[in-house]
Amino acid sequence: MTLISGGAASPSRPQSPSPSSPRAIDPRELTAGDLLLRPFTESDEAAVGRAMEDPGILRWAAGLAVNGAARADRARVWLAPRLLSWQYGSAPFAVTDAASGELLGYVTVRDAHRVPGQAEAAYWVTPAARGRAVAARALDAAARWAFAAPADGGLGVHRISLDHSLANPGSCRVAARAGFPQEGVMRDFFLDPAGERHDSHLHARLATDDVVPPTSAL
């Protein structure tokens, strides 16, 4: 089971700073039980490099630039734009074990208010962290923060969408568990590093949806 959203950094739509994003976001930390979501730092490069060894992350979430880079450069190529993304309306979180600090995955709420009231979400989880609902719990925590009013420290968005290839059913289960129901199929939307196009599921969650927080119990 590959717990990866194609929208995490879809090879056809890599996440990178964009001056068209309307507002900067103040970096912050979030908690979800035994998980700590925090901004990435340069010191995460080695852990990101290990994550980029996973074939599923490379195929579904790393992006064309990372796949085209030399193996030794993949972590730097992936990490560099995410160190700056908060300035441009995206919030990429390192999902870590709150006790040990180990990097377990990644979740982002990106392009906040590029379309008024909307944002996009994405995620990946390291192979060692799978099977504990890490992705669903991190996604739920990030969504709840993004839905909160700015006066309460949130982003004040109303709708968060995400997408994934139909060939990646693990990501579909994560989305559903985090309260993002499937809304439709986007034909030939995802382009993988081998040049193959995939139909993608579109999922979304609204600020008004009544969602029970996921737990680590499977």
C-alpha positions, 0 to 999 in steps of 0.5 A: 500500500502506497500512502501517497497523494499524486497532488503531493508534488505531482510530476505534472504540477511540481510545488514551487514558490510562485509570486502569484500566490496572494499571501505569505503564511507564518510558519508554525507547528501542529500536533496530532496525537503522537505526531508533530507537524513542523516546517522543514529545515535544511537539516532534514535533507538526509531523511528526505534523501532516504524517503526519495529512495522509495519507488512509490514516492518517486513515482507518485509524489517526487516530481519530474525535477527530482526524478531527473536529478542525480540520486545524490541531488534528489533530496536537495532538489525536493527540499529547496522549494519547500524551505521557501514555500511559506512565503508564497502561500503554501504550507509544507509540513514535515510529519515527525514522531513527536517523541523521537523527531524521526521524519515519518512523512510530508503533508502540505496545504498549498496555494491557499487562496490562489482561488478564493477560499480554496487550497490543495493538499498532498502527502507522502509517508515513508515506508517504515511509517506506513500502517499507522494512519500517519498520512490520514492523521496528518492530513486531517490536522493540516486541514483543520488548521487551514479551515480555522479562521485567521483570527484563530491562527488558521488560513480561513479556507473553505475547500481543500482538494487533492488528487491521486492516480487511480493506480495508487489506491492507498492514497484513495483510502487515506483521503477518504479516512481523512474526510475527503470524499471522492468527487470525480475522475479527471482523465489523463490528469497525472503524468508519471516520470516514465511519461505514462498518463493516468486518470486521477481521482479528485477528492475534496473536503469543506470547512462545513463537513462533519469529520471524525478525526482519524485514529491510529487504530486500523 
